[in-house]
Amino acid sequence: MEPWQQLLAGGVNRLEELASRFSLDIAKLRPVVEQFPLRINAYYLGLIQEPGDPIWLQVIPDERELEHDGYEDPLNEEGDSPVVNLTKRYPDRTLFYVTSQCPIFCRFCTRKRKVGDAGSVSAETIKAGIEQIKKDKTIRDIVISGGDPLMMQDEQLEWILSELRAIPHVEILRIGSRVPAVLPQRITPKLCGILKKYHPLYINVHFNHPREITPESTLACGMLADAGIPLGNQSVLLKGINDDPDVMKELVQKLLKIRVRPYYIYQADLTDGTGYFRTSLQKGLEIIQSLRGHTSGLAVPHYVIDAPGGGGKIPVFPQTIISMDDEKIVLRNYEGKLFEYPSSSGAAIPEQKSCANL
Ligand code: SF4
């Protein structure tokens, strides 16, 4: 067994194991994990410092997951699927679900309806997905997802990558993975050697809290970056975990240091049983406002809502345009000061002044 497999095997998958470490009412949690399984690998378990902390909240089952406070498939991924496990929502790209397995099972997961369910994917569905991509010449960009594709065995993952790379109209391959953040030991020299054969290949990682940035995850991201893979981060805004400007600022600044570009902050999807993680939109806007201008633009992600029902990702911004007419636009900067700029090339150049004089 490789070290990362030992960490998985040595983790917690049963409530009894969890109850031997923490004080929990496992009778109440039993129906929760029957609905969405428990998995915390030994590495991630070791990041928990105390019950209720930002690591704990992401992986410990909670009775509130039984509340019906959203949709089973909030993004209507199944409705937008020409074949099972392939979602085509945008004109030129597609999402390809290739595994139900993950390094941990996050309690807020958007795909709780199928993640962790080994029956949700098979060699047949993967082959059917590849055939569909071959047929649909509009697809030039594929997000390989799950579950977590980096949980597959090297040979299986390489087979999928090589099949997709051999399709002439497929230009870009992307992988969505929590592995570098939550089971970084899985990023081995052999895996990097495989991935780098299939460029252009991008990986979107998923860090939610600065405590996930450790010497191990720093090394993993460095190895992927050294393999020439551009890394972007997608965080989910989660109540009590990262819905705080200081926490987010620390996270995005640390991500850049480990060679990961902060890419998206998602407003939490309306997934059934995850309402207790949802924050207000105002909180997300406040966080973006606190980042923009206060730290490098490279560190500021897009704040997006993945529109319920399959409308796709829609960016939301703190208001910067105060007014606009044929002459000028009035803009607000990161400090809240107002500035004028001519709204067309022929318009008069406004006198140089800031809000104090406007
Ligand atoms: S790793 Fe990703 S797909 Fe897996 S449970 Fe977490 S959020 Fe869901």
Residues whose N, C-alpha, C, O or C-beta is under 5 A from the ligand:
A	BS01	SF4	C102 I104 F105 C106 C109 V115 G146 G147 R178
